[in-house]
Structures are given as structure tokens and as C-alpha cells.
């Protein structure tokens, strides 16, 4: 299957899965390799044959959906965002939590893949924020729909190439060598728990989060209607005044209500307390 044939297949397939081609344009090679392997498994000759196979076999659509997942992750991705969370967002959310008598902040990493994002959040809390909010703890839920990736996340063992953006002192203190890889210590992994969840199907069992990270997923790959439904789900998952973080090249659709920008530069939004206006700083 040539690149042009794969592009044609994806442009036909993605809208039928409520996904959008522009989000896949730059990462299509990863997806096309998966489809090529699937064609070989099925003994099909080319993209047209696979399209006909899909039309004859409804059970293949969930497989196609699985093949369209994009898994690109690393620690401290977009480090300026995590710096802003440490300096501004988490301290303010912590102050609001203390004001309502809470002893713990709740965070959700949506589409957490192999765990790099929720563990980065745990690291910045442990090393940069916890000392300023000694009365509070942090609990992080990482969810994904891929059990293989979730198993890797629970193992918390990573190649050095995934850790390049972390400060050296964190690497020395929070990780232990495991052959050619590095394994996070329980001082960090204990902040995070993982679960299988499909964001398209609504809320996880636990919600009422103070902070939700939904980066480089829904607002890159979902079509606009699904993006709007997803934004409503994320809004319901957050406490009033809570923070929603998108990827650096993402934004909420214009039709989405219930949020106001917290930092446009860092793609951080704040959930409105009510329909009358934004939350003021704590």
C-alpha cells in the first residue's frame, strides 16, 4: 500500500469513525504501518480491498478504530506547560481546595498512553509544589483504551530517550536503573493509578477532578461534533473553577461553553462556576 493509497483510505475511513484527517496528516506513517500489517494478516491486496472488506464485515470496524490510535508520548512534553502548572495552576487549585476543607487534589490524565504524562505531573507535584502545600496530597487517574499501554504504564519502566526533558536531579532521585532502562520509584508511582476508559463513552467512575489533562487527543483527532461532546464530558468531570489543559496546538471549538481561558499561551482553560461569568482567582 503506497502512501497515496493510505491517505485515500484514511480520508474515507476517518469520518466514519468521527475522526478528522487533518489531525492524522503528520502522524499517518504510524497508522499506515498498522493498516499494512492488517492487510497482510487478512491476505488483502491493497487499500481498496480493505475498504470492501470493511463494508462486508461490520466486526472489522472496531479493529480499524484501534488501528487509528496514535501513541506519541514522552516525559515533560511541552515543558513550559508543566512549568505553568507548577507555578500557577496547582498552587491556586490547592488554595481553593484548602478553602473548601479538602485534603487532596484530584487530577485526570486522559489518553495517558504509557504513563509519561501522569508521572510527569506526579514529579512536578513532588519536587516543586508539595512543599508549598503541605496539608494537601495529590491523586492522579491515568486512563487509556489500550491495555498494552496501560500495562507498560503500571510497570513504570522507560528508556533514557523518553526522559531527556526531565531535570537531571529528578532522574537521579526518582528513578532506578533497570538494565538499559529506568524505573520510577514508589515515591512517584504511588501518586498515580490507571484504568481502561474510552473518553467517547462518557465519564470514568471517579470524577469531580480539580485538574484534567486532555492533550493531543480529542481536540486533534476527533471531528468537531465529537469534540463538542467531549468538551461537555470534560466540563462535567471538573469541579467549578477546575483546570482543563489541552495540547499546545489545540483549542476548544467555538461552540463549546462552560470554560474561560486561564492561559491561552499554555492552552489552559478554567471551568466556569456558573453561566454568569468566569471564576475569580482564589
Backbone bond lengths (Angstrom), bond angles and torsions (degrees), N, CA, C in turn:
res aa  C-N    CA-C-N  psi(-1)  N-CA   C-N-CA  omega(-1)  CA-C   N-CA-C  phi
1 X - - - 1.466 - - 1.523 108.62 -
2 X 1.320 116.83 120.12 1.456 121.01 179.28 1.523 110.65 -75.98
3 X 1.337 115.35 167.63 1.464 120.16 178.49 1.520 110.46 -60.46
4 X 1.340 116.78 -42.80 1.470 119.82 179.56 1.531 111.27 -62.84
5 X 1.329 116.27 -39.85 1.471 119.45 178.26 1.522 111.26 -65.07
6 X 1.327 116.16 -38.64 1.466 119.19 178.81 1.527 110.97 -67.72
7 X 1.328 116.28 -39.90 1.468 119.45 177.59 1.524 110.24 -60.47
8 X 1.310 116.61 -44.81 1.462 120.27 178.81 1.525 111.05 -60.78
9 X 1.336 116.39 -42.36 1.461 120.46 178.00 1.527 111.01 -62.20
10 X 1.325 117.05 -46.59 1.465 120.02 -178.19 1.525 111.28 -65.65
11 X 1.320 117.73 -39.39 1.466 119.98 179.99 1.524 111.35 -65.42
12 X 1.313 117.37 -27.11 1.461 121.03 174.90 1.531 111.02 -82.69
13 X 1.328 117.02 -39.62 1.459 122.38 -172.10 1.523 113.70 -78.25
14 X 1.324 116.56 -45.11 1.462 120.29 -169.72 1.525 113.75 -59.39
15 X 1.334 119.87 -45.54 1.470 118.03 179.35 1.528 113.07 -59.78
16 X 1.315 117.72 -28.33 1.461 121.42 178.84 1.522 112.25 -74.97
17 X 1.337 116.28 -11.17 1.468 121.83 175.81 1.529 110.87 -108.80
18 X 1.329 117.68 11.86 1.474 123.81 -177.24 1.525 110.97 61.62
19 X 1.332 115.54 35.44 1.451 122.74 176.67 1.518 108.86 -116.37
20 X 1.334 116.30 164.60 1.466 120.09 -174.53 1.528 111.01 -123.27
21 X 1.338 115.15 133.38 1.451 121.24 -177.66 1.530 113.64 -59.34
22 X 1.350 120.81 -42.77 1.469 118.33 -177.06 1.525 113.73 -55.15
23 X 1.338 117.48 -32.59 1.451 119.28 179.24 1.515 113.56 -68.62
24 X 1.321 117.08 -22.95 1.458 122.04 -176.08 1.528 113.31 -97.60
25 X 1.321 116.47 -9.13 1.466 118.71 -170.63 1.531 111.91 -55.34
26 X 1.321 116.89 -48.16 1.469 119.90 -174.43 1.530 112.91 -80.81
27 X 1.317 118.03 -18.27 1.472 120.39 -176.64 1.525 111.42 -111.50
28 X 1.318 116.67 15.19 1.457 119.52 -171.56 1.525 113.11 -65.44
29 X 1.343 118.14 -26.09 1.463 119.46 -176.79 1.525 111.11 -60.91
30 X 1.336 116.43 -39.31 1.459 119.90 177.26 1.520 110.69 -61.02
31 X 1.328 116.45 -44.91 1.460 121.77 -178.57 1.527 110.57 -70.17
32 X 1.325 117.41 -41.49 1.465 120.49 -177.95 1.528 111.37 -64.00
33 X 1.323 117.56 -36.42 1.463 120.05 177.24 1.525 110.88 -61.71
34 X 1.332 115.86 -39.40 1.461 119.00 178.66 1.524 111.37 -65.24
35 X 1.322 116.39 -42.58 1.469 119.03 178.94 1.528 111.20 -66.15
36 X 1.330 117.60 -36.38 1.458 119.42 177.33 1.528 110.88 -62.12
37 X 1.335 116.49 -41.63 1.467 119.45 177.03 1.527 110.88 -63.88
38 X 1.331 116.24 -38.48 1.459 119.67 179.57 1.527 111.04 -65.73
39 X 1.323 117.81 -40.32 1.463 121.12 176.89 1.523 110.51 -59.88
40 X 1.334 115.52 -40.45 1.469 118.82 178.65 1.516 111.48 -65.67
41 X 1.331 116.81 -40.99 1.463 120.63 178.63 1.526 111.47 -60.32
42 X 1.329 115.46 -39.15 1.463 120.55 -176.94 1.528 112.91 -86.28
43 X 1.326 116.58 -8.34 1.457 119.90 -177.35 1.516 113.03 69.84
44 X 1.331 116.60 33.00 1.461 121.21 -177.91 1.518 110.03 -100.30
45 X 1.303 115.22 147.21 1.454 122.13 -176.78 1.524 110.20 -106.54
46 X 1.321 116.39 84.14 1.454 120.60 172.50 1.513 115.82 99.93
47 X 1.343 113.64 170.47 1.454 121.86 -174.79 1.524 112.32 -65.52
48 X 1.329 117.47 -39.17 1.464 119.60 179.99 1.523 111.44 -62.01
49 X 1.323 115.76 -38.54 1.463 119.59 178.71 1.527 110.59 -65.69
50 X 1.325 116.44 -36.91 1.472 118.90 179.11 1.526 110.73 -69.95
51 X 1.307 117.71 -37.99 1.460 120.45 177.93 1.535 110.01 -62.20
52 X 1.303 116.99 -42.49 1.465 119.88 177.04 1.527 111.16 -65.12
53 X 1.333 115.39 -37.10 1.466 119.63 178.58 1.530 110.36 -63.41
54 X 1.318 117.37 -42.44 1.465 121.38 177.35 1.528 111.16 -59.86
55 X 1.307 116.35 -42.13 1.457 120.29 -178.03 1.526 112.50 -67.78
56 X 1.328 116.00 -26.76 1.470 119.83 179.30 1.529 112.92 -91.73
57 X 1.344 117.42 -18.03 1.468 121.16 -172.51 1.530 110.41 -130.14
58 X 1.326 117.22 90.15 1.470 120.09 -178.68 1.522 113.55 -57.39
59 X 1.332 118.06 -27.86 1.461 120.48 -179.30 1.523 112.73 -68.20
60 X 1.324 116.88 -11.32 1.462 119.61 179.78 1.525 112.32 -81.30
61 X 1.334 117.63 -18.13 1.464 119.26 -176.81 1.533 113.43 -61.86
62 X 1.331 119.58 -42.47 1.471 118.07 175.08 1.528 112.83 -61.39
63 X 1.326 116.80 -31.84 1.469 120.26 176.51 1.525 109.47 -66.26
64 X 1.323 116.80 -45.36 1.462 120.57 178.65 1.521 111.08 -61.12
65 X 1.325 115.99 -39.56 1.462 120.37 177.57 1.524 110.20 -61.19
66 X 1.325 116.46 -43.41 1.468 121.46 178.50 1.527 110.98 -61.46
67 X 1.325 116.73 -40.23 1.456 120.56 -178.11 1.525 112.86 -67.90
68 X 1.330 116.48 -19.69 1.465 120.51 -178.36 1.529 113.45 -86.89
69 X 1.306 117.99 1.24 1.463 119.83 179.27 1.524 110.36 -72.21
70 X 1.315 115.27 136.33 1.466 121.24 179.62 1.513 108.23 -108.60
71 X 1.321 117.37 125.68 1.464 121.39 -176.39 1.523 108.83 -122.90
72 X 1.320 115.58 91.39 1.462 122.11 175.91 1.520 106.59 -127.45
73 X 1.325 116.86 115.22 1.457 118.92 -176.66 1.521 110.09 -152.33
74 X 1.314 115.82 154.63 1.458 122.22 174.20 1.529 107.90 -161.01
75 X 1.305 116.99 164.22 1.459 121.65 179.51 1.525 110.49 -69.63
76 X 1.332 114.24 141.92 1.465 122.36 174.59 1.525 112.33 57.36
77 X 1.336 116.24 35.43 1.459 120.86 178.08 1.522 108.89 -64.85
78 X 1.320 117.04 129.34 1.470 122.15 -172.74 1.530 108.73 59.65
79 X 1.324 115.50 66.23 1.468 120.48 -171.96 1.523 112.97 -59.53
80 X 1.342 117.83 -27.39 1.458 119.26 177.70 1.514 112.35 -62.20
81 X 1.331 116.57 -33.12 1.466 120.60 177.60 1.520 110.06 -65.59
82 X 1.320 116.68 -46.70 1.459 119.33 179.79 1.524 111.32 -66.46
83 X 1.320 116.64 -33.85 1.457 118.91 174.37 1.520 112.01 -62.70
84 X 1.334 116.23 -40.60 1.464 119.98 178.07 1.524 111.02 -66.63
85 X 1.327 117.11 -39.05 1.460 119.73 176.38 1.525 110.41 -60.14
86 X 1.332 116.27 -43.13 1.464 119.98 -178.54 1.522 112.28 -68.14
87 X 1.328 116.64 -40.52 1.463 120.56 -174.06 1.517 113.62 -82.00
88 X 1.342 117.26 -34.86 1.456 120.32 -170.60 1.527 113.80 -120.58
89 X 1.311 116.59 -52.89 1.465 119.79 -168.18 1.524 112.01 -73.52
90 X 1.308 117.84 -53.82 1.463 119.70 -176.65 1.529 112.40 -63.30
91 X 1.346 120.31 -41.93 1.465 118.36 175.68 1.528 113.37 -60.26
92 X 1.348 116.85 -39.74 1.463 117.99 179.33 1.520 111.56 -69.95
93 X 1.332 116.81 -42.67 1.456 118.93 176.75 1.526 110.42 -61.69
94 X 1.317 116.16 -37.64 1.457 119.96 177.59 1.517 112.11 -63.84
95 X 1.336 117.07 -42.76 1.459 120.35 178.38 1.523 111.05 -62.57
96 X 1.319 116.76 -39.27 1.461 119.95 178.25 1.527 110.56 -66.76
97 X 1.333 116.07 -39.36 1.468 119.71 178.67 1.524 111.12 -63.40
98 X 1.311 116.95 -43.98 1.466 120.40 178.63 1.525 110.79 -63.07
99 X 1.338 116.25 -36.98 1.460 119.63 -179.36 1.525 112.06 -65.25
100 X 1.324 117.53 -29.60 1.463 119.01 178.15 1.531 111.99 -94.06
101 X 1.317 116.82 6.45 1.451 120.81 175.89 1.504 115.43 85.20
102 X 1.326 117.94 13.51 1.464 120.87 179.74 1.523 110.26 -79.75
103 X 1.312 115.85 156.84 1.465 121.76 176.99 1.521 112.29 -115.47
104 X 1.339 116.99 2.52 1.455 119.47 -176.49 1.526 110.44 -150.81
105 X 1.323 115.73 139.79 1.456 122.07 169.28 1.528 108.88 -92.77
106 X 1.340 114.73 143.85 1.460 120.81 179.53 1.527 108.94 -115.41
107 X 1.334 116.09 129.71 1.460 120.96 -179.65 1.525 109.96 -128.89
108 X 1.319 114.97 152.87 1.467 121.76 -179.14 1.516 108.79 -131.81
109 X 1.326 117.11 124.40 1.450 123.41 173.17 1.521 107.80 -104.14
110 X 1.330 116.54 109.92 1.469 122.84 -174.59 1.530 109.20 -90.00
111 X 1.334 116.43 131.04 1.457 118.98 -177.29 1.512 110.96 65.58
112 X 1.334 115.36 53.10 1.468 120.88 -169.71 1.516 113.79 -77.26
113 X 1.340 118.29 -6.81 1.472 122.35 179.22 1.524 109.99 53.37
114 X 1.344 117.29 -124.32 1.461 121.45 -175.55 1.525 113.20 -88.98
115 X 1.324 117.21 10.89 1.463 120.56 171.93 1.503 116.24 98.24
116 X 1.337 117.92 1.33 1.461 118.87 -175.76 1.526 112.39 -61.33
117 X 1.334 117.21 -40.44 1.466 119.61 -177.45 1.524 112.75 -68.94
118 X 1.343 119.69 -53.04 1.468 117.37 -179.78 1.523 112.93 -62.72
119 X 1.322 117.18 -33.65 1.463 118.35 177.91 1.528 111.37 -70.61
120 X 1.333 117.97 -33.34 1.469 119.52 174.04 1.528 110.23 -62.43
121 X 1.323 116.22 -42.60 1.463 119.46 177.27 1.531 110.72 -61.07
122 X 1.328 116.73 -40.92 1.464 120.26 177.71 1.528 110.70 -62.80
123 X 1.318 116.71 -40.37 1.463 120.44 -179.99 1.522 111.82 -64.33
124 X 1.332 117.72 -45.53 1.469 118.06 -178.50 1.520 110.74 -68.24
125 X 1.338 116.82 -33.58 1.467 118.32 175.28 1.532 109.98 -64.22
126 X 1.322 116.25 -48.66 1.461 121.55 -174.70 1.531 111.66 -62.51
127 X 1.324 116.75 -42.53 1.456 119.88 -172.59 1.527 114.54 -96.47
128 X 1.330 118.46 -22.09 1.457 119.10 -172.80 1.520 114.85 -121.78
129 X 1.322 117.84 -21.44 1.467 119.06 -171.98 1.526 113.09 -116.81
130 X 1.303 118.36 -39.65 1.468 121.45 -171.87 1.521 112.41 -55.92
131 X 1.330 117.55 -37.26 1.459 120.08 -179.80 1.509 113.58 -65.04
132 X 1.346 116.40 -24.42 1.466 120.19 178.89 1.516 112.18 -87.13
133 X 1.340 116.91 -15.38 1.463 121.64 -178.99 1.531 108.79 -130.95
134 X 1.331 116.72 64.61 1.472 119.60 -172.37 1.516 114.67 -64.56
135 X 1.331 117.50 -19.00 1.469 119.53 -179.20 1.522 112.21 -85.02
136 X 1.326 117.11 -5.23 1.463 120.57 -175.56 1.522 111.51 -114.49
137 X 1.327 115.54 148.88 1.458 122.24 168.46 1.523 108.37 -114.30
138 X 1.309 116.03 171.88 1.462 121.81 178.93 1.519 108.68 -128.41
139 X 1.330 115.94 134.23 1.457 120.95 173.18 1.523 107.96 -125.34
140 X 1.340 115.75 132.47 1.459 121.87 -174.32 1.520 109.12 -120.80
141 X 1.324 115.74 131.72 1.460 122.54 172.07 1.519 107.93 -104.17
142 X 1.321 116.47 123.86 1.466 121.46 173.51 1.512 109.01 -109.14
143 X 1.320 117.53 126.45 1.468 120.88 -179.06 1.517 110.92 -125.86
144 X 1.323 114.21 149.00 1.455 121.86 175.09 1.523 106.89 -156.32
145 X 1.332 116.65 167.02 1.467 119.22 179.31 1.528 111.52 -103.22
146 X 1.324 116.48 6.77 1.466 120.97 -178.32 1.523 108.88 -111.81
147 X 1.329 117.11 109.88 1.461 121.12 -177.62 1.521 112.28 -65.46
148 X 1.329 117.76 -30.71 1.469 120.21 178.17 1.528 110.03 -64.19
149 X 1.325 116.51 -44.96 1.460 120.08 178.40 1.529 111.09 -65.69
150 X 1.311 116.95 -39.40 1.465 119.98 179.09 1.526 111.73 -64.03
151 X 1.328 116.29 -36.08 1.461 119.16 176.50 1.524 110.69 -64.10
152 X 1.321 116.90 -40.96 1.464 120.04 176.27 1.522 110.81 -62.97
153 X 1.335 115.98 -40.15 1.462 119.61 179.05 1.524 110.92 -60.95
154 X 1.304 116.89 -42.74 1.460 120.17 -179.79 1.522 112.03 -67.23
155 X 1.324 117.08 -29.86 1.469 120.05 176.24 1.524 111.60 -72.23
156 X 1.330 116.82 -27.76 1.473 123.10 174.67 1.520 112.81 55.20
157 X 1.317 116.61 41.32 1.462 122.34 -178.12 1.528 108.50 -122.66
158 X 1.352 117.20 125.73 1.450 120.65 -168.69 1.524 111.57 -136.34
159 X 1.343 116.61 149.90 1.472 119.47 172.81 1.519 110.33 -71.64
160 X 1.309 115.48 156.65 1.457 119.33 -179.80 1.516 113.26 -59.10
161 X 1.332 117.54 -29.56 1.465 120.76 -179.08 1.524 112.56 -62.92
162 X 1.339 117.81 -24.56 1.464 120.97 179.79 1.519 112.47 -80.66
163 X 1.333 117.43 -9.88 1.462 121.69 -170.44 1.522 113.25 -111.64
164 X 1.337 117.33 6.12 1.456 120.64 -171.32 1.518 113.95 -60.92
165 X 1.326 117.90 -27.77 1.468 120.35 -176.43 1.528 112.71 -87.35
166 X 1.323 118.29 0.90 1.467 120.99 179.48 1.525 110.14 -87.97
167 X 1.338 117.43 146.06 1.470 119.42 174.12 1.525 110.97 -59.17
168 X 1.323 116.21 142.61 1.448 120.83 -177.37 1.516 113.41 -58.79
169 X 1.343 116.42 -35.96 1.459 118.83 -179.02 1.528 111.80 -68.40
170 X 1.334 117.33 -31.20 1.460 119.98 175.52 1.525 109.96 -68.55
171 X 1.311 115.73 -43.13 1.456 119.98 179.71 1.527 110.54 -60.05
172 X 1.328 116.27 -41.76 1.463 120.19 -178.54 1.522 111.82 -69.77
173 X 1.314 117.42 -33.81 1.463 120.41 -173.74 1.522 113.48 -91.65
174 X 1.329 117.86 -35.01 1.466 121.09 -170.69 1.515 114.15 -97.09
175 X 1.336 117.69 -13.32 1.459 121.60 -176.58 1.524 110.67 -119.54
176 X 1.319 114.79 154.61 1.452 121.04 171.32 1.523 108.50 -124.42
177 X 1.319 115.82 145.86 1.465 119.79 -178.65 1.523 109.84 -68.32
178 X 1.341 115.99 136.83 1.461 122.72 176.95 1.519 107.58 -135.18
179 X 1.332 116.14 85.45 1.458 119.85 -173.28 1.515 109.92 66.83
180 X 1.337 116.48 -123.39 1.462 121.11 177.44 1.521 112.44 -92.27
181 X 1.330 116.69 6.49 1.463 122.01 -177.74 1.528 110.89 -118.16
182 X 1.342 114.25 178.99 1.458 120.95 -179.62 1.522 108.58 -129.09
183 X 1.330 115.76 130.82 1.465 121.16 -178.78 1.524 109.54 -110.68
184 X 1.334 115.20 132.12 1.460 120.07 177.01 1.526 110.68 -67.95
185 X 1.313 114.77 144.36 1.460 120.69 178.49 1.537 110.17 -83.14
186 X 1.329 117.36 158.85 1.472 120.77 179.56 1.525 114.28 -57.84
187 X 1.331 117.89 -24.70 1.470 118.92 177.47 1.523 112.00 -57.61
188 X 1.333 116.69 -25.10 1.468 121.19 178.44 1.524 110.98 -104.20
189 X 1.319 117.63 -44.29 1.471 118.96 -176.51 1.516 112.11 -64.52
190 X 1.319 118.04 -25.92 1.472 120.27 -178.90 1.527 112.82 -65.63
191 X 1.326 117.96 -17.23 1.469 120.27 177.01 1.533 111.85 -72.14
192 X 1.333 117.03 -22.30 1.466 121.07 -164.65 1.524 111.10 -117.99
193 X 1.325 115.14 139.24 1.461 121.43 169.13 1.526 107.03 -127.26
194 X 1.334 116.40 155.34 1.454 120.88 -174.03 1.518 111.03 -124.19
195 X 1.331 115.73 153.02 1.453 121.12 176.92 1.514 111.28 -155.90
196 X 1.325 115.93 153.39 1.461 121.46 176.76 1.518 108.99 -82.79
197 X 1.312 116.44 125.76 1.469 120.70 -179.30 1.518 109.39 -156.84
198 X 1.326 116.34 137.71 1.459 123.65 176.35 1.521 107.85 -103.99
199 X 1.314 116.62 111.69 1.463 122.10 -176.89 1.519 111.60 -55.96
200 X 1.333 117.90 -30.03 1.461 121.54 -177.86 1.524 112.22 -68.06
201 X 1.331 117.09 -14.14 1.463 121.19 -177.35 1.526 113.32 -102.36
202 X 1.326 117.26 10.77 1.457 119.96 174.60 1.506 113.40 110.29
203 X 1.329 115.30 -155.06 1.458 122.03 -173.66 1.521 111.65 -81.40
204 X 1.327 117.89 151.23 1.460 120.12 168.78 1.524 109.34 -71.62
205 X 1.313 116.95 172.39 1.469 120.17 -179.80 1.520 111.59 -60.85
206 X 1.321 116.45 -40.91 1.466 120.64 176.37 1.519 108.88 -93.59
207 X 1.336 115.49 135.00 1.459 118.42 173.17 1.519 108.66 -147.52
208 X 1.325 119.43 -150.06 1.460 122.57 -169.02 1.524 109.92 60.03
209 X 1.329 114.95 56.29 1.459 121.00 -179.71 1.529 110.36 -87.68
210 X 1.315 114.47 151.75 1.464 120.76 171.81 1.523 110.84 -86.73
211 X 1.329 116.43 -28.97 1.457 122.26 -175.67 1.524 109.04 -142.59
212 X 1.329 116.16 132.01 1.466 121.73 174.82 1.521 108.63 -126.64
213 X 1.332 115.98 127.86 1.453 121.89 172.41 1.524 108.04 -106.01
214 X 1.318 116.04 114.81 1.466 122.37 176.39 1.516 106.56 -127.68
215 X 1.312 115.92 79.54 1.461 121.62 -168.78 1.526 110.77 -112.43
216 X 1.337 114.09 134.34 1.469 120.73 173.39 1.524 111.85 58.25
217 X 1.320 114.78 40.70 1.468 120.12 179.00 1.527 108.86 -138.33
218 X 1.321 116.14 -93.01 1.463 120.63 -171.39 1.523 112.27 -59.63
219 X 1.325 117.28 -42.21 1.455 120.04 -171.15 1.528 112.00 -93.16
220 X 1.323 115.05 10.60 1.460 122.02 167.32 1.521 111.08 -109.94
221 X 1.331 116.93 -46.50 1.464 121.27 -168.74 1.526 114.51 -101.83
222 X 1.330 119.17 -26.29 1.466 120.76 -178.51 1.523 110.29 -78.12
223 X 1.348 116.61 150.43 1.467 118.68 173.44 1.529 109.45 -72.65
224 X 1.342 116.61 171.26 1.462 118.94 -169.57 1.524 112.78 -64.89
225 X 1.325 117.72 -39.53 1.462 118.95 178.45 1.518 111.33 -61.35
226 X 1.330 116.62 -43.66 1.457 120.22 178.96 1.524 110.74 -68.93
227 X 1.314 117.30 -33.61 1.464 119.94 175.03 1.527 111.04 -60.67
228 X 1.312 116.32 -43.52 1.470 119.56 -179.93 1.523 111.36 -64.54
229 X 1.331 116.89 -42.60 1.469 119.67 177.47 1.531 110.78 -64.75
230 X 1.330 115.95 -37.96 1.463 119.87 178.73 1.518 110.93 -65.82
231 X 1.330 116.94 -41.42 1.469 120.03 178.42 1.521 110.89 -60.59
232 X 1.332 116.97 -38.54 1.466 119.79 177.26 1.523 111.07 -64.80
233 X 1.335 116.64 -39.66 1.467 120.48 176.53 1.521 110.62 -62.31
234 X 1.322 117.16 -45.56 1.454 120.56 -179.75 1.521 111.57 -65.02
235 X 1.324 116.17 -36.26 1.463 119.38 176.82 1.526 110.68 -61.70
236 X 1.342 116.61 -43.14 1.462 120.03 179.38 1.523 112.06 -66.18
237 X 1.327 116.61 -26.31 1.464 119.68 -177.72 1.519 113.03 -76.45
238 X 1.343 116.87 -17.11 1.456 121.41 -172.61 1.529 112.46 -98.37
239 X 1.311 115.03 146.50 1.463 120.10 167.34 1.527 108.83 -68.27
240 X 1.321 116.55 156.82 1.465 120.10 172.34 1.527 109.20 -55.79
241 X 1.327 115.90 132.26 1.458 120.41 -179.27 1.505 113.92 84.13
242 X 1.339 117.82 -2.76 1.453 120.79 -179.94 1.514 112.49 -70.29
243 X 1.335 115.90 167.20 1.462 122.22 -173.85 1.518 111.34 -110.11
244 X 1.326 115.60 137.70 1.458 124.22 173.37 1.523 107.82 -116.72
245 X 1.330 116.88 128.25 1.458 122.04 -178.50 1.528 108.96 -115.26
246 X 1.333 116.26 125.25 1.463 122.37 176.12 1.528 109.50 -104.28
247 X 1.338 116.19 174.46 1.452 120.82 175.05 1.520 111.43 -70.54
248 X 1.317 116.39 160.94 1.460 121.59 -174.23 1.522 113.83 -64.20
249 X 1.315 117.88 -20.28 1.462 120.55 179.71 1.536 111.47 -110.98
250 X 1.317 116.09 19.77 1.461 121.07 -177.80 1.527 110.49 -115.02
251 X 1.312 115.45 161.84 1.455 122.10 171.81 1.516 108.29 -152.91
252 X 1.313 116.67 159.48 1.452 120.61 174.63 1.528 109.65 -73.56
253 X 1.327 118.31 141.40 1.468 119.80 175.48 1.530 111.46 -58.55
254 X 1.311 115.91 151.57 1.468 120.58 -178.57 1.527 112.23 -59.28
255 X 1.323 117.12 -28.54 1.465 120.31 -177.12 1.519 113.42 -76.33
256 X 1.319 117.45 -8.81 1.470 120.78 -176.08 1.522 110.17 -78.92
257 X 1.317 115.87 131.67 1.467 122.28 176.24 1.527 109.07 -113.34
258 X 1.340 114.82 169.09 1.464 119.73 173.83 1.508 115.24 95.42
259 X 1.343 117.56 0.51 1.462 121.90 178.16 1.529 109.61 -131.51
260 X 1.316 115.13 154.32 1.454 121.23 170.88 1.523 107.89 -133.21
261 X 1.331 119.33 146.78 1.466 119.67 -179.47 1.532 111.69 -61.57
262 X 1.310 115.09 135.11 1.468 121.76 171.66 1.529 108.10 -98.14
263 X 1.329 116.20 -49.37 1.458 121.99 171.91 1.514 107.64 -142.97
264 X 1.332 116.27 106.52 1.464 119.58 179.56 1.523 110.96 -63.73
265 X 1.338 117.27 -34.96 1.455 121.06 -178.27 1.520 111.82 -63.72
266 X 1.335 116.20 -33.00 1.460 120.78 -177.31 1.525 112.55 -104.91
267 X 1.319 117.13 5.11 1.465 123.12 178.90 1.538 111.47 58.04
268 X 1.331 114.41 44.00 1.463 120.47 175.96 1.521 108.01 -107.40
269 X 1.334 115.58 130.11 1.463 122.43 178.02 1.525 108.79 -117.05
270 X 1.341 114.31 155.72 1.453 120.85 176.70 1.525 109.29 -116.71
271 X 1.310 116.51 136.27 1.463 120.15 176.63 1.519 109.53 -73.64
272 X 1.311 115.65 130.53 1.457 120.49 177.03 1.523 110.63 -66.67
273 X 1.327 115.07 145.45 1.457 119.48 175.95 1.516 110.41 -70.15
274 X 1.328 117.27 -39.11 1.453 121.23 177.93 1.524 108.08 -153.63
275 X 1.301 117.67 -172.18 1.449 121.17 -176.01 1.525 112.79 -80.06
276 X 1.324 118.55 -0.17 1.457 120.50 -173.77 1.518 113.26 -90.27
277 X 1.340 117.66 -14.93 1.451 116.95 179.87 1.518 111.55 159.55
278 X 1.314 115.99 178.04 1.455 121.27 -175.41 1.518 112.70 -74.88
279 X 1.294 114.30 161.39 1.457 120.79 174.90 1.512 109.33 -74.67
280 X 1.308 117.95 139.80 1.458 120.19 174.19 1.512 108.96 -86.91
281 X 1.310 115.58 158.79 1.470 119.81 -178.51 1.515 110.80 -62.80
282 X 1.330 114.82 143.97 1.465 119.05 178.39 1.509 110.60 -72.34
